[in-house]
Amino acid sequence: MNTKIDETTIKARVDMLTQVIAEMKVAKFEKELDFLEKSKRVPLLNDIRSGETLQYEDRQQRTIMLKKSND
């Protein structure tokens, strides 16, 4: 079995998993931050979501760059 998954499919799957991970992190913090007013809690949760997404996007970019340099 020597089949490869194309780059578009890989990127779509990684993007989907990145969003799922970010939402899981937000759900975890949402419970912990329920003492805050909604006007303060929502922006903070959005920052957490953005931070998680950027973290995995950065990691994905580095992996792509390493892969290209090894080709």
N, C-alpha and C positions, 0 to 999 in steps of 0.2 A: 504494500500500500504506500505509494509514493505520490500522494496528491498534496498540493499546497493550497492554502487558502489565500485568495487574492488580497492585496493591501486594502482595498475599499471595505471588504468584509471585516477584516481585522480591525480597522479604524472604527467602523460602526459598532462592533462588539465592545471594544475598549471604551468608546464614548458612552455606550449604554451602561456598562459596569461602573464607570466613573460617576455617572448620575445616580445610580442606585446606592453606591457607597456614600456619596454626599448626602443623599436623602436619609440614609440610615443614621449618619452622624447628626443631622439636624433633628431627627426624631428623638435621638438620645438626649440631646441638649434641651429640646423643647420641654421635656418633662422636668428637667432640672431648673429651668428658667421660668417656670409658670408663676413664680412670685412677682415677676416684673410686669409692669403695665404693657399692654399689647403694643403701644407706640414705641416702646423701648425694646421689647422682646423681638418683634418681627425684623427690624433692621439688623439686630445682632445675629439672628438665625440666618438671614440672607448673607451676612459676612462669613459665617461659618460655612455655608453651602459654597460660596464663591471660593473660599480658601481651599476647601477640599478638592474642588474641581480643578483649580490651578495647580495644586500639588501633583495630581495625577497627570494633568496635561504636560507639566514640565518633565515628569518622569518619562512619559511617552515620547516626548521630543528627543530626550537624551538617548533613549533606546533606538529610535529611528536613526539618529545621527551616528551612533555606534555601529548599527547594522550597515549603514551605507559606507562607512569607512572601512569595514571588513570585507566588503564586496570587491 
